[in-house]
């Protein structure tokens, strides 16, 4: 048996205009911000979308973000 690590790093090209997956995932212990929720939902950050996100977070808590992430 080899003592070498079996994990392999693969470089994936990023598509322009698409948020990379690594930026969308939030840790399980943090509190998402309204901006996090807006971005996860694919909306533009505007005063209206931030207000929408604040309402969702106050009603649903962290699950509001979890519902929108892969």
WOMOFEN-V735973 format. One line per field, one symbol per residue. ss: DSSP state (A for helix, B for strand, O for the rest). psi: psi as a letter, one per 20 degrees, with the letter a starting at -180 (. if undefined). burial: # if it has 24 or more other C-alpha atoms within 12 Angstrom, else .. Layout:
ss=???
psi=???
burial=???
This chain:
ss=OOOOOOOOOOOOOOOOOOOOAAAAOOOOOOOOOAAAAAAAOOOOOOAAAAAAAAAAAAAAOOAAAAOOOO
psi=qqjqqiqpppppqpppippqhhihpqqiiroqrhhggghhijrqorhghhgghggghhgibhhhghhiq.
burial=...............................##########..........###.##....#.###....
